[in-house]
Amino acid sequence: MRALVLVLLLAAACEARGRSCAFTVSKNEVSAPIPTVGVVEWSLAGGAPSSAKIVYALRNAPAAILNRGGEAPVALAKPGYRTLLLGLKQASDYTFHIEAVREGQTCTSPDYVLPTTGSFATPPPVSLEVARPDEREPGFIVTSSGVFLPASAFIIDADGDVVWYSDAPESPTRALMDYEGENMWMIALNVINEGGEMRFVSMDGAAQQRNVAGLEAAHHDFTVLPGGKVAALVWQLGNDPPSDLVIRSPDGSLTTAFTIGGNLYLSDSYHADSIHYLPFADGFTISDRNPNLYVKVSATGVVDWQLGGVCDRAPADSRCAPQSWLVNHGHHLLEDGTFVLFNNGVNGANHVMEFELGAAPGAFSATLVKDYVGSGTGETLGDVQRLPGGNTLVTYSTDARIVELDRDWNEVQTFNAHVGYTSWRPTLYGPPARL
């Protein structure tokens, strides 16, 4: 009898567990504005989960394909647990299932079939040349059309396919997903403070705002911060004047963090052109092409160090290392002190330089590790980013090429596309790899 009771109790527990893991998918569709974004809403019988994710996969994916699907974290606070499936290829079929954790138990749904994704009417042309297929680093490149037409913001996957696309302001130099991955922000070049614009588009295309108020004088570049904030370079008045770093919050409020001018470095004219937020230091790195320098500053505008430019009487004092390059744009500072920069030079003589920075208290040193001259050119813009696996992504904006290099600076692959600045990220969820 005792054994029979135990069997019945176990059966009842299993039946209850089966009921509690019953999923209902109430929405399974592809976004109309951005037809490579899947939209899923669902529920789980028996109570809310403590965490969940949606796992999706490209159906019948060839073996050579790198972008085969992904995992989308579920924001449990959203109505219907609404989740976007990002990075989907055009005109392709995907399956997905839901994994939800509740009271230590993982409930897994059956497989569902997403409707076939759509195609963009006029996607930017991208071609891929692969030299070393085994050295490629999977991921996505978030970019914009730069000075080329038509003005657009888009995402390229590791296979060279455009997996997200939207119209953008005139001459968009940077497109970047916000810190939480909810919206795509983009900025106009606005090189002489005439006709600037910042705008954002939600990742599913359902919401957008053009001509974001207060950022009409924004130019060249911006970065993103936690909490949905963006920090943009904003011109003051004059010809090649100083800029202000203006931070916009999601409620539309604006705060000027500090001025980017003589308080940070010495110059007869100013032309700040790229910026990144450093979460490991709660500060920023900023490039200015006129005095040919980079600075690292705190969140309140206190100079930490200066690389390049004039060091005599510089605000950085002894924490300044002069250099001899001419014209600089994109850059990337790693937490270990590795610093890579894009040197435009003159007459298209581009260099990518890697420095090992030493920042002991009261001192600063910069040791040149590599001076790379590749096959591309870039008189305007230009970018460089060190990837987590050790490869380096170099963007020759004028030349319309993005080149991935391995640890030994050999070409791995080349994306041929009209681009401005670029931002590589391993997944389209979570914070960007480089802010």
N, C-alpha and C positions, 0 to 999 in steps of 0.2 A: 504493500500500500504506500509506504513512504517513497519508494522509487517511482511509483505511478504519479504521486503528487509532485515530485521533483520534475518529472518529465513534463507534466502539464504546466507547471510554473515556467519552465524554460520555454515551452512552446508559446505561452502567453507573452513572455518577454520578447521573444523573437517577433511575434506578430505585432506587438506594440512598437518595436523598433522599426519594423517594416513600414507601419503607418506613419511614424514620425519622420521617415526619410522620403515621404512622397513629395515630389516636386511638381509645381505647376508653372509652366512658362506662359506668361500672359502677353508678352511682346517678343517677336522674333522677326526683325526686319533690317533692311539696309537704309541708311539715312538718304533722304532725297537730295539735300544740298551737297553732301559729300558721299558719293555712292560707294566708297571703299571703307566706310565705317559701319560696322554692325551695331545694332541696338537690341539689347536683351533686357527684359524685365521678368521677374520670377518670384515665387514664394515657396516656402517650405512648411509642410504641415507639422503641427506639434510645437510651435514656438520658434523664436528668432535664433539664428546662429550667432556665434561669437566671432566668426571670421568666415570668409568665403572667397572663392576665385572661380573664374570661368576659363577653362582650358580649351583652346581652339586650334584646329589643324587644317592645313590646305589638303584637299582631297586629291589623291593620285599625284602627289608631288614628285617630280623627277629627282633622281638621286643627287644631281648637281646643284639643286636649289638650296640656298642658305636660309632664306626666309620661309620657313615651313609652318609658321603659326606662332602662338605665344600663350601667355597667361595674363589675364586681366584681373587685377584685384577688385573686389567688390566693395564699394562704399556703402556700408549698411545703413547709414542715415538717409540715403536717398530713397524717395518713394518708389516702391516696387523693386528695390535693389537695382535700380537702373544702371547698366554697365555698358560701356562702349568697347567694342572689339576693334582695335587699331592696328594699322600696318598691313591691312588686307590688300592683296593684289587686285587689279582691275579684272573684270569679267572672269571671276574665278569662284569656285565652290569650296565651302568650308563646313566642317562639322564642329560641334562644341558640346561640352558637358560641364556641369556645375559641381564643384566640390565645396561642401559647407561643413564647418565644424561646430558641434554643439555638445556641451557637457563632455568633452573629450572624445566624442564619437564623430567620425568623418562620414557624412552622407554623400554619396556620389550619384548623380542623376544618370538617366540613360543618355545616349548620344542623340543630339538634335542636328538637323541640317539647316544651316543659314541660307536664306535666299541668295541666289547668285549675285555677286557684286556687280556694280555698273562700271561704266567707263567715263573718263573725262572727255568733254567735247574737244578741247584744245589743250591737251597736256603738254608741258614743256618737253622738247626732245632731249632724250638722254641716251647715250650709248656707253657700253662698257667694254674695255679691253683688259683682259686678265693675262698677266705674265706669270704669276706664281700662285696658282689656285690654292695650294695647301697653306699659304701664308696669310690668306685673307682673314680679317677680323669681322665676324658677323655683327650686324647692327643697322642703324639708320642714320641718314644725313638730313638734318633739318636745314633748309636753306631758302634763298630767294633769288630772284632774277637779276639783282644788282642793277647795273646801268643798261641792261638789255630789255627789249620789248618782246612780248607783252609783260607788264608788271605782274609778278605773281610770287606767292609763297608756296613751297612744296616740300615734300619729304621723299627721299630716294631710299629704297632698301638696299641690302648688300648685293642683290642681284641686278641692280641698275634699273629697277622698276619704280615708277612714280606711284606711291601709295597714298598720297594726300595732296590736295591742290586747292588753292583759292586765289582770287584776285587780290592785288596788293596796291599800296600807294605808289606814286610815281618813283622810279628808281629806288626800289626797296633794297637796302643794304643788308639788313638783318631780319630774319624771322626766327622766333624762338618760342617754344612752349613755356607757359608759366610754370612756376615751381611745382604746383600740384598737378600739372598736365591737363588742366581744364580748357585752356584757351591757347590759340596761336596768336602771338603778338608780332607786329611788323612795323618797320620804321622807314620813312623816306630819307634819301641821302641828304637833301637840303643843304648842299655844300656852301651856299652863300646866303643862307637864311632867307630864302624866298620859296614859299610853297611847301613848308614842312607838314608832315602828317604822321601820326601814329594811329593804328587801329588794331582791333583784335577780333577774332572769329572763334567761336566755340569749336571744339574739335569735331562735333557732329554737324557744324554749319548752321545750327538752329538759331543762334544768336550772334550778333556782331555789332560793333560800334565803330564808325568811321570818325575821323577828325576828333579824336579824344581831346576834350577841353583841357586847356592849360599846357598842352604839349605841342602847340603849333610851331614852336621854334626848336623842337627836338631835331637832332641831326646825327647821322652816321651810325650810332650804335646805342644799345641799351643792354641791361642785364636784368635778371629776375631774382627775387628774394622770397623767402618763405612767407606764407600768408597771402599769396596772390598779388604781391607788390611787384612793380617794375621800377627800375632806376635808369633814367635816360639822361644823355648829354643834351643840354639845352643852351643854345646860343644866348649870350648877352648882346647888346647893341654894338655895331661897329663892323670894321673889316678884319676878319680873323681875330675876333675878340676872345676873351676868356669865356668859358661855359660854366653853367651851374649844373650840379648833379641833383636832379629833381626826382623825388620818389613819389609814385602814385599808389594809393591804396585802393582796394576794390570798391570802396564807397565813393571814389572820385576825389578824395581829398589829396592835396599836393603839399609836399614838404621839401624845402631846399636843404639838402644835407650839408653841402659846402660848395665853394667856388673852386673851379679848376683853372687856376691862373698863377699869378706871381706868388701867391701864398704857398704853392706847391713846388714850383720850379721857375727858373729864370728864362725869359724869352722876350724878344721884341714883338712877336705875334704868336697867336695860339690857334691850334687846329687839332683839338682832341678828336681822335677818330676810332678808338675801340676801348671797351671797358668790360671787365668781368668781376663778378662778386666772388669772394673767397669765403666759403662757409667755415673753413678750418681756421680762419683768422679774423672773421667778422670785419672784413675790409674789402678793398678794391685794388685791382691793377688797372692802370690807365695808360694809353698810348697817345703821344702827340707827335705828329709828323713834321711840324715846323722846327722845333728845337731838337728833333731826332732823339727821343728819349721815352722811357717808361718810368712810372713811379708806382710804388705800393703805398697805399694810405689806409688809415683806419676808417671806420664807419662814420666818424665825425670830421674827417679830413686832416688828420695829423699824419705828416709824412713819415714813413718808415724807412724807405730807401729810394734811390734814384739810379737808374742804369742808362748811361748815355747823356748827351747834352753837356751843359756847362756846370762844372762842379764848384768853381770858385764862388764863394759866398752863396751857394745854393741852400735853400731851406733844409735840405737833408743833411747839410754839414758834412761830417766825416763819413756818413753812410751814403756816399755817392761814388760811382765808378764810371769815369768817362769812357766813351767808345768813339769810333770813327765812322760808323755807317751813316748813310743818308737815306732818309724817308723810311718810316716803319708803320705797320698797321696791326694785323692780327697777332695774337700771342697767347701763351698758356703757361701759368705758374702752377707747379705741382707742390704738394705739401712737403715733399722731401727737399725742396729748393731747386729742383730742375726747372729751368725757364727756357722756353723755345719762342722764337719771334720770327716774323716775316719782314724781311728787309727788302723794300722795293728797289732801292738803288736808283740809278739814273740810266736812261736808255734801255730799260728792261733787264738790267743786270741784277736779277733777283738772287737773294741768299736766304736760306733758312739757317738761323744760328741757334745753337743750344749752349746754354751757360749752366754752370754749377754755382749756385749762389751760396755764400756764407754770410749768415746774419747773426753773428755773436753780439752780445750786448755792447753797444758803443762802437761797433765796427761793421764793415760791410765789404765783401769781396765778390768778384764775378770772374770765374775762370771759364774761358771759351773751350768747350768740349768738341764742338763740331761746327764747321762752316760749310754748309751743303749748297752746291749750285746744281740745280736740276735742269730738266729739259723744258720747263715751262717759263712763261713770262707773266708779269702782272704789274703794270704801271699804276693801276688804280686798285684800291682795296688790297686783297690778299690776306690769307689766313693760315694758321698752323695749329694743330692740336695733337698732343701725345695721347694715344689710345691706351686703355688699361693693360692690354697684352704686350705693349712695347712698340707697336707700330706707330707711325707718324702720318697724319693726314695733312697734306699741303694743298691749299687752294690758290690757284692762279686765276684770279677773277677776270682779268683782261683777256687772258688766253682761253677762258671758258673750259678749264680743266681742274679736276680734283684728283690728286695723285696720292695713293697710299703707298708708304714705304715701310720696309721691314726694319728690324733692329740694326741691320748693317747698312741701311739707307739704300737698299736696292728696290726698284719699282716692283710693287706687287700687283697693282691694278690701277687703271685710270678711268674715271667717270668723265665723259665729255658732255658738258652741260653749261648753259649760261647761268652763272651764279654770282652772288655777292660774297658775304661772309658765310661760313658753314659751321654747324655744330653737330658733331657725331654723338650718338647716344646708343647704348646697348639695347634698350627697349624704349617703347613709347609710353611707359608708365613710370611714375616716380619722378624725382628731381632730375634735371639734365646732368650729364656727366661733367660738363664744364658750364658754369653759369655765366 
